[in-house]
């Protein structure tokens, strides 16, 4: 991987795209740039991904593939090669013609925050908001408990 020196001084979080689809990822990229003020980076290989994760720059990983099997190696890396804490902070979105948008079973099985069919790229804003609210509801008690124990540990109470 060739590290761009500007990446070493990033002050914003990154939305990274591992994209193998013929459709453009620009509707998603533009939404994250405008609404979240994230920097867009294309991820060409596993070394790019490792660099962004290791330096805690990557907030969202969007994987656009024709079939989910094309993303299996990345999924294995995310599931088994990074810490649970890092993985929990990373949002993962799969875009594939093989999936149904917002399908809960596929979302769960692929450890994703959202699955999206490319035919719905133009509706990304609405779909992302709906998908994110689902995950926030699902994990709100976990995050509240995690925060409580973290604060207690700082006080020396746990």
C-alpha positions as CSV (number, residue, x, y, z in Angstrom):
1,X,0.0,0.0,0.0
2,X,1.2,3.5,-0.8
3,X,0.3,5.7,2.2
4,X,-0.7,9.2,1.2
5,X,1.0,11.5,3.6
6,X,-2.2,13.6,3.9
7,X,-3.9,10.5,5.5
8,X,-1.5,10.7,8.4
9,X,-2.9,14.2,9.3
10,X,-6.6,13.5,8.9
11,X,-8.8,15.4,11.4
12,X,-12.0,13.8,10.2
13,X,-13.3,10.2,10.3
14,X,-13.2,8.1,7.1
15,X,-15.9,6.3,5.2
16,X,-14.0,3.7,3.2
17,X,-15.3,2.0,0.0
18,X,-14.3,-1.5,-1.1
19,X,-16.2,-1.3,-4.3
20,X,-16.4,-3.9,-7.1
21,X,-19.8,-2.9,-8.5
22,X,-20.4,-1.1,-11.9
23,X,-22.7,1.3,-10.2
24,X,-21.0,4.4,-8.7
25,X,-20.7,4.7,-4.9
26,X,-21.1,8.5,-5.2
27,X,-24.6,8.7,-3.8
28,X,-23.4,7.1,-0.5
29,X,-20.1,9.0,-0.5
30,X,-21.8,12.3,-1.1
31,X,-24.3,11.6,1.7
32,X,-21.5,10.9,4.2
33,X,-19.5,13.9,3.1
34,X,-22.4,16.3,3.5
35,X,-24.3,14.8,6.5
36,X,-21.5,13.4,8.6
37,X,-18.5,15.5,7.4
38,X,-16.5,12.3,6.7
39,X,-13.6,11.9,4.4
40,X,-14.1,9.4,1.5
41,X,-11.3,6.9,0.8
42,X,-11.4,4.0,-1.7
43,X,-9.9,0.8,-0.2
44,X,-8.1,-1.2,-2.8
45,X,-6.8,-4.0,-0.7
46,X,-6.5,-5.5,2.8
47,X,-3.4,-3.3,3.5
48,X,-5.5,-0.1,3.0
49,X,-8.1,-1.5,5.3
50,X,-5.5,-2.4,8.0
51,X,-3.9,1.0,7.8
52,X,-7.3,2.8,8.3
53,X,-8.4,0.5,11.2
54,X,-5.0,0.5,12.9
55,X,-4.9,4.3,12.9
56,X,-8.5,4.5,14.1
57,X,-9.5,6.5,11.1
58,X,-12.2,4.3,9.6
59,X,-15.7,4.8,11.0
60,X,-17.8,3.3,8.1
61,X,-16.8,0.5,5.7
62,X,-19.0,0.2,2.6
63,X,-18.5,-3.0,0.7
64,X,-20.0,-3.1,-2.8
65,X,-19.8,-6.5,-4.4
66,X,-21.7,-8.5,-7.0
67,X,-22.0,-11.5,-4.6
68,X,-21.3,-11.6,-0.9
69,X,-18.8,-14.4,-1.4
70,X,-16.5,-11.7,-2.9
71,X,-16.5,-10.0,0.5
72,X,-15.9,-13.2,2.5
73,X,-12.2,-12.5,3.1
74,X,-12.9,-9.0,4.4
75,X,-15.6,-10.4,6.6
76,X,-13.3,-13.0,8.1
77,X,-10.7,-10.3,8.7
78,X,-13.2,-8.1,10.5
79,X,-14.6,-10.9,12.5
80,X,-11.4,-12.6,13.6
81,X,-8.4,-10.3,13.1
82,X,-9.4,-7.1,14.9
83,X,-10.4,-6.6,18.5
84,X,-14.1,-6.8,19.4
85,X,-13.8,-3.2,20.7
86,X,-12.6,-1.9,17.3
87,X,-15.1,-3.9,15.4
88,X,-18.0,-2.7,17.5
89,X,-17.1,0.9,16.6
90,X,-17.0,0.2,12.9
91,X,-20.2,0.5,10.9
92,X,-20.3,-2.0,8.0
93,X,-22.6,-1.7,5.0
94,X,-22.9,-4.3,2.3
95,X,-24.2,-3.3,-1.1
96,X,-24.9,-6.2,-3.5
97,X,-27.6,-7.2,-6.0
98,X,-27.6,-10.5,-4.1
99,X,-29.3,-8.9,-1.1
100,X,-32.7,-7.4,-0.2
101,X,-32.4,-4.0,1.2
102,X,-32.7,-3.9,5.0
103,X,-33.0,-7.7,5.2
104,X,-32.5,-8.5,8.9
105,X,-31.3,-12.1,8.4
106,X,-28.6,-11.2,6.0
107,X,-27.7,-8.1,8.1
108,X,-27.2,-10.4,11.1
109,X,-25.4,-13.2,9.3
110,X,-22.9,-10.9,7.7
111,X,-22.3,-8.9,11.0
112,X,-23.4,-5.8,9.2
113,X,-25.2,-2.6,10.2
114,X,-27.0,-2.4,6.9
115,X,-27.4,-4.4,3.6
116,X,-28.5,-2.6,0.5
117,X,-29.4,-3.6,-3.0
118,X,-27.8,-1.3,-5.6
119,X,-31.2,-0.5,-7.1
120,X,-31.9,1.5,-3.9
121,X,-28.7,3.7,-4.0
122,X,-30.7,6.8,-4.7
123,X,-32.7,6.2,-1.5
124,X,-29.7,5.8,0.7
125,X,-30.4,8.6,3.1
126,X,-33.8,7.2,4.1
127,X,-32.6,3.6,4.2
128,X,-29.5,4.5,6.3
129,X,-31.6,6.4,8.8
130,X,-34.0,3.5,9.2
131,X,-31.2,0.9,9.5
132,X,-29.2,3.0,12.0
133,X,-32.3,3.6,14.2
134,X,-32.7,-0.2,14.4
135,X,-29.2,-0.7,15.5
136,X,-29.4,2.2,18.0
137,X,-32.5,0.6,19.6
138,X,-30.9,-2.8,19.6
139,X,-27.7,-1.7,21.3
140,X,-28.8,1.3,23.5
141,X,-29.0,-0.7,26.7
142,X,-25.6,-2.4,26.0
143,X,-24.0,1.0,25.3
144,X,-25.6,2.5,28.4
145,X,-24.3,-0.3,30.6
146,X,-20.8,-0.1,28.9
147,X,-20.6,3.6,29.7
148,X,-21.7,3.1,33.3
149,X,-19.0,0.4,33.9
150,X,-16.4,2.5,32.2
151,X,-17.2,5.5,34.4
152,X,-17.2,3.3,37.5
153,X,-13.8,1.9,36.6
154,X,-12.4,5.4,36.3
155,X,-13.7,6.2,39.8
156,X,-12.1,3.0,41.0
157,X,-15.5,1.4,41.9
158,X,-15.3,-1.7,39.7
